[in-house]
Amino acid sequence: MLSASVLDLCPIVQGGTAADSLRNSLDLARHAEQLGFQRYWVAEHHNLPSVASSATAVVIGHIAAGTQRIRVGAGGIMLPNHAPLLIAEQFGTLESLFPGRIDLGLGRAPGSDGITQHALRRDPQSAERFPEDVLELQAWFRQARPGQRVQAVPGAGLDIPIWILGSSLFGAQLAASLGLPYAFASHFAPGAMMQAIAIYRERFEPSEQLDKPHVMLGVPVVAADTTAEAKRLHTSAQQSFLALRRGMPGPLPPPDETFGERLEPMDRALLSDIMSCAVVGDLDETRQGLRAFAERTAADELMITAHIYDHEARVRSLELTAQALQ
């Protein structure tokens, strides 16, 4: 099986609740574990009616407690929203509860708009300190020195893999200079993907955590038993993305078979660009699409994500994706 993992935004669907979403996420994680996926990540977003993973560390604990072997982590924690010590304590606690199973992906974006960032009591310039905050977080995870007055408890001395996330060239350069694994958000920002991969691999400097580059790429996958059904299911994600771009985010809508017919040319072009890495189709098309993507990018690992309205259809999509990855 091509090395692959799952990214879950814990989607809240129209007519559903956050409680439904979190139950569904645990069920999907259990399926991912049975299907052989390496890790299951959830992402930090705020003030989005379609995302239930805002308290990311809490959701990670929920998923890890309900599974047995699969690695569980953040894809990611938006570090500008938090003091590094607080994240060290949270993930030190998770690692203490679920040893050897916790990942920590870090992003520079706030995961929210300016008004929400203000409500989080964060400095708008905090993203500029991201490299320094990553270094500080790494320091909190090191074994405490004699006489050190402030320690991460738990956290100090624990081995928690840190990843750098990115959707631009900045993250690639930072991950390379620090010798950390790099996850690129090609599932929603594919434009700079190939250039970011090249920069990361060319400039990578080995570290205590990693001796050679490791690239993970996000891939939206909607697989179904027929091509027509996969395309129908995919319209939920398309509607949701356009609503977000228009400043009108809402719960994930049900599929709309006539959605494509009503698209304006500009919206059609926008979706084509943003979702250029998406794989949508039946089993054979999914296999061909994933293989072509992996060959084009030489990715070390794929991070599969899917915005699908119906939970059973989402589970089926993951099952077909696992078959396609064999």
C-alpha positions in Angstrom: 0.0 0.0 0.0 1.3 3.4 -0.9 2.0 5.2 2.4 -1.2 7.2 3.1 -3.0 8.9 6.0 -6.3 10.7 6.5 -7.0 14.4 7.2 -10.4 15.0 8.8 -12.0 18.5 9.3 -14.8 16.9 11.3 -17.4 18.2 8.9 -20.7 19.5 10.3 -23.3 18.9 7.7 -26.6 20.7 7.1 -29.2 19.2 9.4 -26.4 17.8 11.6 -24.6 18.8 14.8 -21.1 19.0 16.1 -21.9 15.9 18.2 -22.8 14.0 15.1 -19.6 15.1 13.4 -17.4 14.0 16.3 -19.1 10.6 16.5 -18.7 10.2 12.7 -15.0 11.2 12.9 -14.3 8.5 15.5 -16.1 5.9 13.3 -14.1 7.0 10.3 -10.8 6.8 12.3 -11.6 3.3 13.3 -12.2 2.3 9.6 -8.9 4.1 8.7 -7.1 2.0 11.3 -8.6 -1.2 10.0 -7.8 -0.3 6.4 -4.1 0.3 7.1 -3.8 4.1 7.0 -0.7 5.4 8.9 -2.1 8.4 10.7 -5.3 10.3 11.3 -5.1 14.1 11.6 -7.6 16.8 12.5 -7.2 20.5 11.8 -7.6 23.6 13.8 -10.1 26.1 12.4 -12.3 28.7 14.2 -15.6 30.3 13.5 -16.5 27.9 10.6 -20.0 26.4 10.9 -18.8 23.4 8.9 -15.8 22.4 11.1 -16.1 20.7 14.5 -12.3 20.4 15.3 -11.6 23.9 16.7 -10.5 22.4 20.1 -8.0 20.3 18.2 -6.2 18.6 21.1 -9.5 17.6 22.7 -10.6 16.0 19.4 -7.3 14.2 19.1 -7.8 12.7 22.5 -11.3 11.6 21.5 -9.9 9.8 18.4 -6.9 8.3 20.1 -9.0 6.9 22.9 -11.3 5.2 20.5 -8.6 3.6 18.4 -5.7 1.3 19.2 -2.7 1.6 16.8 -3.1 4.4 14.2 -1.1 7.5 14.9 -3.3 10.5 15.7 -2.4 14.2 15.4 -2.9 17.7 14.3 -2.8 18.8 10.7 -2.5 21.2 12.2 -2.2 23.4 15.2 -2.1 27.0 14.1 0.8 28.1 16.3 0.1 31.9 16.1 -3.1 31.3 18.1 -1.2 29.7 21.1 1.7 30.1 23.5 4.2 27.4 22.6 4.3 26.3 26.3 0.6 25.6 26.2 0.9 23.4 23.1 3.8 21.5 24.6 1.7 20.8 27.7 -1.3 19.7 25.6 0.6 17.4 23.4 2.8 16.2 26.2 -0.4 15.2 27.9 -1.6 13.4 24.8 1.7 11.6 24.3 1.6 10.6 28.0 -1.9 9.1 27.5 -1.2 7.5 24.1 2.6 6.9 24.0 4.1 6.6 20.5 0.9 7.6 18.7 0.8 11.4 18.7 1.9 13.7 15.8 2.1 17.5 15.9 1.8 19.4 12.7 2.2 23.2 12.9 0.8 25.9 10.7 1.6 29.6 10.4 -1.9 30.7 9.3 -4.4 31.7 12.1 -7.1 29.3 10.8 -9.6 32.2 11.1 -10.4 35.7 9.9 -9.2 38.9 11.6 -12.2 39.4 13.8 -12.0 35.8 15.1 -8.3 36.3 15.6 -9.1 39.3 17.8 -11.6 37.2 19.7 -8.8 34.7 20.3 -6.8 37.5 21.9 -4.0 37.1 19.4 -1.6 39.7 18.0 -2.2 40.1 14.3 1.6 40.1 13.9 2.0 36.8 15.7 2.4 34.8 12.5 5.6 36.7 11.8 7.1 35.0 14.9 6.3 31.5 13.6 9.9 30.3 13.1 10.9 31.5 16.6 7.8 29.9 18.1 8.6 26.6 16.5 12.1 26.7 18.0 10.6 27.6 21.4 8.2 24.7 21.2 11.0 22.3 20.3 12.9 23.5 23.4 10.0 22.8 25.6 10.0 19.2 24.5 13.7 18.7 25.4 14.7 17.2 28.7 14.6 20.0 31.3 17.9 21.3 32.5 18.9 21.3 36.2 17.5 24.5 37.7 15.2 25.3 34.8 12.5 27.4 36.4 9.7 26.7 33.8 9.1 23.3 32.3 6.4 21.7 30.2 4.8 19.2 32.5 4.0 16.9 30.9 6.0 17.5 27.7 9.7 17.9 28.6 11.7 14.9 27.5 8.9 13.4 25.3 9.5 12.3 21.7 6.6 14.0 19.8 7.3 14.3 16.0 6.8 17.8 14.8 5.8 18.5 11.2 5.7 21.9 9.3 2.6 22.5 7.3 2.4 24.9 4.4 0.6 26.2 1.4 3.4 28.5 0.1 7.2 28.4 -0.2 7.7 29.8 3.3 6.9 26.5 5.1 9.1 24.6 2.7 12.1 26.7 3.5 11.5 26.5 7.2 10.9 22.7 7.2 14.1 22.3 5.2 16.2 24.5 7.5 15.0 22.8 10.6 15.2 19.2 9.2 11.5 18.5 9.8 8.9 16.6 7.7 6.9 18.8 5.5 3.1 18.5 4.7 1.9 20.7 1.8 -1.7 21.7 1.5 -2.2 20.7 -2.1 -5.8 19.7 -1.2 -6.8 23.4 -1.3 -3.7 25.4 -2.5 -2.0 23.4 -5.2 -0.5 26.3 -7.1 3.0 26.3 -5.5 3.1 22.6 -4.8 5.9 21.5 -7.2 8.1 24.5 -6.4 7.6 24.0 -2.7 8.6 20.3 -2.9 11.7 21.2 -4.9 12.8 23.8 -2.5 12.2 21.6 0.5 14.2 18.7 -1.0 17.0 20.8 -2.3 17.6 22.7 1.0 16.9 20.0 3.5 19.4 19.8 6.4 19.3 16.6 8.5 18.3 16.9 12.1 17.9 14.8 15.2 14.3 14.0 14.2 14.8 13.3 10.5 17.8 12.3 8.4 16.3 12.8 4.9 13.4 14.8 3.4 9.9 13.5 3.9 7.1 15.1 1.9 3.4 14.5 2.6 0.8 15.9 0.1 -2.9 16.6 0.7 -5.2 14.9 -1.9 -9.0 15.3 -2.0 -10.4 12.0 -2.9 -14.1 11.2 -3.6 -14.4 7.6 -4.6 -17.7 5.7 -5.2 -18.9 2.6 -7.0 -19.7 4.6 -10.1 -18.2 7.7 -11.7 -21.5 9.5 -11.7 -22.0 8.9 -8.0 -18.5 10.2 -7.1 -19.1 13.4 -9.1 -22.4 13.9 -7.4 -20.9 13.5 -3.9 -18.1 15.9 -4.9 -20.6 18.7 -5.4 -20.9 19.1 -1.6 -17.2 20.1 -1.3 -17.5 22.4 -4.4 -20.5 24.2 -2.9 -18.8 24.6 0.4 -15.7 26.0 -1.0 -17.5 28.6 -3.1 -19.6 29.7 -0.1 -16.4 30.1 1.9 -14.8 32.2 -0.8 -17.9 34.4 -1.0 -17.7 35.0 2.8 -20.8 33.0 3.5 -19.6 29.8 5.1 -22.1 27.3 6.4 -22.6 23.6 7.2 -21.6 21.2 4.5 -24.5 21.0 2.0 -25.9 17.9 0.5 -25.0 16.9 -3.1 -26.6 18.9 -5.8 -26.7 17.1 -9.2 -27.4 20.4 -11.1 -24.7 22.4 -9.3 -22.3 22.2 -12.2 -24.9 23.4 -14.7 -25.4 26.7 -12.8 -21.7 27.6 -12.3 -20.6 30.9 -13.7 -17.4 30.8 -15.8 -15.3 32.5 -13.1 -16.5 30.0 -10.4 -15.9 27.1 -12.7 -12.3 28.3 -13.4 -11.7 28.9 -9.6 -12.9 25.4 -8.7 -10.8 23.8 -11.5 -7.7 25.6 -10.2 -8.2 25.0 -6.5 -9.2 21.3 -6.9 -6.7 20.5 -9.6 -5.2 17.7 -7.4 -8.6 16.2 -6.6 -9.3 12.5 -7.5 -12.9 11.8 -8.2 -14.3 8.6 -9.7 -14.8 4.9 -9.4 -12.2 2.4 -8.2 -10.2 2.3 -11.4 -10.3 6.1 -11.8 -9.2 6.5 -8.2 -6.4 4.1 -8.6 -5.2 5.8 -11.8 -5.5 9.3 -10.3 -3.6 8.5 -7.2 -0.9 6.6 -9.0 -0.4 9.5 -11.5 -0.3 12.1 -8.6 2.2 10.0 -6.7 4.4 9.5 -9.7 4.3 13.2 -10.7 5.3 14.4 -7.2 7.3 11.5 -5.8 5.5 12.1 -2.6 6.7 10.0 0.4 3.1 10.0 1.8 -0.3 11.1 0.8 -2.8 12.7 3.1 -6.3 11.8 1.9 -9.2 14.1 2.7 -12.8 14.1 1.6 -15.7 16.5 2.2 -18.7 14.1 1.7 -22.1 14.9 3.1 -23.3 11.3 3.8 -21.2 9.5 6.4 -21.7 6.1 4.9 -20.7 7.4 1.5 -17.6 8.8 3.2 -16.7 5.5 4.7 -17.2 3.8 1.4 -15.0 6.4 -0.3 -12.2 5.6 2.2 -12.6 1.8 1.6 -12.3 2.3 -2.2 -9.3 4.6 -1.7 -7.5 2.0 0.4 -8.2 -0.5 -2.4 -6.8 1.9 -5.0 -3.7 2.5 -3.0 -2.8 -1.2 -2.9 
